[in-house]
Amino acid sequence: MKIARYYSNTDVRIDEIPKPTIGPGELLVKVKKSGICGSDVLEYYRFAKMKKLGVDSLILGHEIAGDIVEVGDGLKGYKIGDRVFVSHHVPCFDCYYCNHGHHTACDLLHNTNFDPGGFAEYIRIPKINIEKKGVFVLDKSVTYEDGVFIEPFGCVCRAQRLANVKKGLTVLILGSGVSGILHAQLAKLRGAKKVFATDINDYRLRKIQDFGADEIIHASEDIPSKLLRTNDNKLADIIIVCTGALSAAKQALNCVAPGGTVIFFAVPGPGVNLEVPINDYWRNEITITTSYGAAPEDLQESYVWILSKKINVTDLITHRFPLNQIGDAFKIVNEASESLKVILEPNTVE
């Protein structure tokens, strides 16, 4: 079968490997759609993983939807032909972190995956991923492309739950790519009074406004001053950082209202430290927190929103490519110009 090997953001090659063989309690899924995630093009993140594993390439891809084509012996509840979304990571539900609500800090979650990766024609779903609630059979009204968004939108659901986005609050989103747009939509669904969004890219600013942001601000502007002028002389209650740009991280610290929360959905690279105005934060009871990934309850929330059709995900797709053109797809994602979600179709003939 065909797979794509990632060597760097500008070097992704098509290769051939044997189709996975499944064992008892496992599934073989034919990948129909596979999304390119922003984390797929974080070179420092990918290079660190290669170094840790002692390899020169990776088979990436974790936002997938497809068809079950083989069911392992002894596995009940699934059948050939089921359309599914599969989570690449699953928590154990039993460790200290899981028991305290931090499922994405679970050691098992950081060490599970499907085989070989979503940028492939077929993937083997290990027994543990199935047992730990990592497989969702899609309703007939949910398309494969809808299914691709279950994982990225699940990450958004988790972040907003941790930040306690709720009715009446004002939300500022720094970074208006796919994640930022999903955050804007969910914040409105959760009752946010007003959603502000920033970016350096005018195309993305226009897009996030199309998807529901109330006010857009170019990232080069004086964002705190703009907030005060347009938000009843008040800064934002919730700041969601959706870009790894250091400038955005610094802006976030200056834009949060008393009693508010800054949540880092994306972070700058390793070794970068932020100077926090801790005295001001202490006096104003400001919270700084982070969010990573999605646990099964977040994926379930995501799926329910997508099933309800209250969240618009498929209009975020700007480009679709067969797997053989993955180099072109990565180029578009890297350029981050006039694009949002880029989708691969591993079983589409060129």
C-alpha positions in Angstrom: 0.0 0.0 0.0 1.0 3.6 -0.4 2.1 5.7 2.5 3.7 9.2 2.9 7.0 9.5 4.8 7.7 12.8 6.4 11.4 13.9 6.5 10.8 17.6 6.8 8.1 20.2 6.0 9.6 20.4 2.5 10.4 16.7 2.0 7.5 14.3 2.2 7.8 11.3 0.0 5.5 8.6 -1.2 6.6 5.0 -0.4 5.2 1.5 -0.5 4.9 -0.8 2.5 2.9 -4.0 3.1 -0.8 -3.5 4.1 -1.0 -4.1 7.9 -2.1 -7.5 9.1 -4.6 -7.4 12.0 -4.7 -9.7 15.0 -7.6 -10.7 17.4 -9.6 -7.8 18.6 -8.2 -5.4 16.0 -9.6 -3.5 13.0 -8.3 -2.7 9.6 -9.6 0.6 8.3 -9.4 1.9 4.7 -8.6 5.6 5.0 -11.0 7.8 3.0 -10.1 11.2 4.3 -7.1 12.4 6.3 -6.5 16.0 7.5 -3.2 17.7 7.8 -3.0 19.2 11.3 -1.0 22.3 12.2 1.1 20.0 14.5 2.1 18.0 11.4 4.2 21.0 10.2 5.8 21.8 13.6 9.3 20.8 12.5 10.9 21.1 15.9 8.2 18.8 17.3 8.6 16.2 14.5 12.4 16.3 14.6 12.4 15.8 18.3 10.2 12.7 17.9 12.5 11.3 15.1 15.5 11.8 17.4 13.7 10.0 20.3 12.8 7.1 18.1 16.1 7.0 16.3 14.5 7.3 12.8 14.9 9.6 9.9 11.3 9.8 8.9 7.7 9.5 10.3 4.4 8.4 8.9 2.1 11.1 10.2 -1.6 11.7 10.0 -4.1 11.5 12.9 -7.3 13.2 11.6 -8.9 10.3 9.8 -12.2 8.8 8.7 -12.7 5.7 6.7 -14.3 2.3 6.3 -13.8 -0.9 8.3 -12.6 -3.6 5.9 -11.5 -6.3 8.3 -12.6 -7.2 11.8 -10.3 -9.3 14.1 -11.4 -12.5 15.8 -13.4 -12.0 18.9 -14.2 -8.3 18.4 -17.9 -7.5 18.8 -19.8 -4.4 18.0 -18.1 -3.6 14.7 -18.7 -4.9 11.2 -17.2 -4.6 7.7 -18.5 -1.5 6.0 -18.9 0.6 9.2 -17.8 4.1 8.6 -15.6 5.3 11.4 -13.5 8.0 13.0 -10.6 6.6 15.0 -8.6 8.4 17.7 -4.9 7.8 17.5 -4.3 8.4 21.2 -6.4 6.9 24.1 -6.0 7.3 27.9 -6.0 4.4 30.4 -8.8 5.9 32.6 -7.1 4.3 35.6 -4.0 6.3 36.4 -3.6 9.3 38.8 -3.9 11.8 36.0 -7.0 10.2 34.4 -8.6 10.0 37.8 -8.0 13.7 38.3 -9.4 14.8 34.9 -6.0 15.2 33.1 -6.5 12.4 30.6 -4.2 14.0 28.1 -1.3 13.8 30.6 -1.8 10.0 30.8 1.3 7.9 29.9 -0.8 5.5 27.8 -2.3 8.4 25.8 1.2 9.5 24.9 2.2 6.0 23.8 -0.7 4.8 21.7 -1.3 5.3 18.0 -2.7 3.5 15.0 -0.4 1.7 12.5 1.3 3.1 10.6 -0.3 6.6 10.5 -3.2 8.4 8.8 -1.2 9.3 5.7 -1.7 5.8 4.4 -4.2 3.8 2.4 -4.9 1.5 5.3 -4.4 1.6 9.1 -4.4 -1.1 11.7 -6.4 -0.2 14.8 -4.8 -1.8 17.9 -7.0 -3.6 20.4 -6.2 -1.0 23.1 -7.5 1.9 21.0 -10.8 0.1 20.5 -11.1 -1.0 24.2 -10.4 2.6 25.4 -13.2 4.3 23.5 -11.1 5.4 20.5 -13.4 4.3 17.7 -16.6 6.1 16.7 -19.0 4.6 14.2 -20.3 7.5 12.2 -24.0 8.2 11.7 -25.1 8.1 8.1 -25.6 11.9 8.2 -21.9 12.5 9.2 -19.7 12.5 6.1 -16.0 11.4 6.0 -15.0 15.0 5.8 -17.1 15.8 8.9 -15.3 12.8 10.6 -11.9 14.3 9.9 -12.8 17.2 12.2 -13.8 15.1 15.3 -10.3 15.1 16.6 -9.3 18.8 16.0 -12.7 20.0 17.2 -12.4 17.7 20.2 -9.2 19.5 21.2 -11.2 22.8 21.0 -14.0 21.4 23.1 -11.5 20.4 25.8 -9.8 23.8 25.8 -13.0 25.7 26.2 -14.2 23.4 29.0 -11.0 23.9 30.9 -11.2 27.7 30.3 -14.9 27.7 31.3 -16.1 29.6 28.3 -19.7 30.4 29.0 -22.6 32.8 28.5 -21.9 36.5 28.9 -18.1 36.4 28.6 -16.0 38.1 26.0 -13.4 35.9 24.2 -10.3 37.0 22.3 -8.8 34.4 19.9 -5.2 35.0 18.9 -4.6 33.2 15.6 -7.4 32.8 13.0 -6.5 29.5 11.3 -8.6 26.4 11.5 -8.3 26.1 15.3 -9.1 29.7 15.8 -12.2 29.5 13.6 -13.4 26.4 15.4 -12.9 28.2 18.7 -14.9 31.2 17.5 -17.8 29.0 16.5 -17.8 27.0 19.7 -17.5 30.2 21.9 -20.6 31.6 20.2 -22.5 28.3 20.7 -21.5 28.4 24.4 -23.0 31.8 24.7 -20.0 34.2 24.6 -21.2 37.8 24.6 -18.6 38.8 22.0 -15.8 37.1 20.1 -12.7 39.0 19.0 -10.0 37.5 16.7 -6.6 38.5 15.6 -4.1 37.3 12.9 -1.4 38.7 10.6 -3.2 37.2 7.6 -6.0 39.3 6.1 -7.5 36.2 4.4 -7.8 34.4 7.7 -9.3 37.5 9.4 -12.0 37.7 6.8 -12.7 34.0 7.1 -13.0 34.0 10.9 -15.4 36.9 10.6 -17.4 34.8 8.1 -17.6 32.0 10.6 -18.9 34.2 13.4 -16.3 36.4 15.0 -17.8 39.7 16.0 -14.7 41.8 15.7 -11.4 41.2 13.9 -8.1 43.0 14.7 -4.9 42.8 12.7 -2.2 41.4 15.0 0.1 44.4 14.3 -2.4 46.8 16.0 -2.5 47.8 19.6 -4.8 45.0 20.7 -5.4 46.1 24.3 -6.4 49.6 23.2 -8.7 48.2 20.5 -10.4 45.9 23.0 -11.0 48.8 25.4 -12.5 50.9 22.7 -14.8 48.2 21.4 -15.6 46.2 24.6 -17.1 48.7 27.0 -13.7 49.8 28.2 -12.8 46.3 29.3 -10.3 43.7 28.3 -11.3 40.1 27.4 -12.5 37.5 29.9 -11.0 34.6 28.0 -7.9 34.7 25.8 -7.3 31.6 23.6 -3.9 31.5 22.1 -4.1 29.5 18.8 -0.7 30.4 17.3 2.9 29.5 18.4 4.1 33.1 17.6 5.9 34.5 20.6 4.4 37.9 19.8 0.9 36.5 20.3 1.9 34.8 23.6 3.1 38.2 24.9 0.0 40.0 23.6 -2.2 37.5 25.4 -0.7 38.4 28.8 -1.7 42.1 28.2 -5.2 41.5 27.0 -6.9 39.7 29.9 -9.4 41.3 32.2 -9.5 40.9 36.0 -10.8 37.5 36.9 -10.1 36.3 33.4 -8.2 33.3 31.9 -5.4 32.9 29.4 -5.4 29.5 27.9 -2.5 28.4 25.6 -4.0 26.1 23.0 -0.7 26.6 21.0 2.7 27.5 22.4 6.0 28.9 21.2 8.9 26.4 20.6 11.1 24.8 23.3 13.3 27.0 25.4 11.0 30.1 25.1 10.0 31.7 28.4 7.4 34.3 29.0 7.7 37.2 31.5 4.4 37.2 33.4 3.3 40.4 35.2 2.6 38.2 38.2 1.9 41.1 40.6 -0.9 42.4 38.4 -2.2 38.9 37.9 -2.1 38.2 41.7 -4.2 41.3 42.4 -6.7 40.6 39.7 -7.0 36.8 40.1 -6.0 36.0 36.6 -5.5 32.4 35.5 -2.9 31.1 33.1 -3.5 27.5 31.9 -2.8 25.2 28.9 -4.7 22.6 26.9 -3.3 19.7 25.0 -5.1 17.2 22.8 -8.5 15.6 23.4 -9.8 12.8 25.7 -12.8 10.5 24.7 -15.3 12.8 26.5 -14.0 15.7 24.4 -14.3 13.7 21.2 -17.8 12.6 22.2 -18.7 16.3 22.7 -17.2 17.1 19.3 -19.1 14.4 17.6 -22.4 15.5 19.1 -21.8 19.1 17.9 -20.9 17.9 14.4 -23.9 15.5 14.3 -26.2 18.4 15.3 -25.0 20.4 12.3 -24.6 23.4 14.7 -20.9 23.6 13.9 -19.7 24.2 10.4 -16.6 22.2 9.7 -16.7 21.2 6.0 -16.7 24.8 4.8 -13.3 25.1 6.4 -11.8 22.7 3.8 -10.1 24.8 1.1 -8.0 22.1 -0.6 -8.2 18.3 -1.3 -5.4 16.2 -2.7 -4.8 12.5 -3.5 -2.0 11.0 -1.4 0.4 11.1 -4.3 0.3 14.9 -4.2 1.1 15.2 -0.5 4.2 17.3 -1.3 1.9 20.0 -2.8 -0.5 19.7 0.1 2.3 20.3 2.7 3.6 23.3 0.6 0.1 24.9 0.9 -0.1 24.2 4.6 3.4 25.6 5.2 2.7 28.8 3.2 -0.4 29.4 5.3 -1.5 32.0 2.8 -5.0 31.6 1.4 -5.8 28.2 2.8 -7.5 26.6 5.8 -8.0 22.9 6.2 -6.1 20.7 3.7 -7.5 17.2 3.2 -5.7 14.1 1.8 -7.7 11.3 0.1 -5.4 8.3 0.3 -7.7 6.0 -1.7 -8.5 8.4 -4.5 -6.9 7.6 -7.9 -5.0 10.6 -9.2 
